[in-house]
Amino acid sequence: MNALRLPFLALFLAAIGPLPAADSLGDAFEKGTVSLNARLRYEGVQQTNLRGAEAITLRTRLGFTTAPWQGWKAMVEAENILAGNGDKYSQAGLNPAATGRAVVADPETSEMNQVFLAYTSGKTTATLGRRG
């Protein structure tokens, strides 16, 4: 299988540096940061005994991280993948209209990418949840 991957566009917006400490739980949310990451991608695949595949996908991630408060910090991030031409490639068998085409492992989906609660004391950080 031959695959060509070209990242057309990468956009990343997030805070640079440490977040300011919060004085209260409400302040932790007010001083929190929003993050946005978008990636437009093209992938072409030629595979023996299958029709060629071309995928144009847009992956977006939107997240929010609280400012630290008394050592605690929380983060939530969702991810969504959209296909501009979903019938031009097999999404691992998830789209019947593309039967007989090569697979591009980038199916349309929406999911929680990261959700965690972390506590830091000194140089030690304990994290509970899902990290990407």
Summary of the structure (lengths in Angstrom):
residues: 132
radius of gyration: 19.7
end to end distance: 28.3
largest distance: 63.0
contacts: 366
relative contact order: 0.19
helix: 9%
strand: 58%
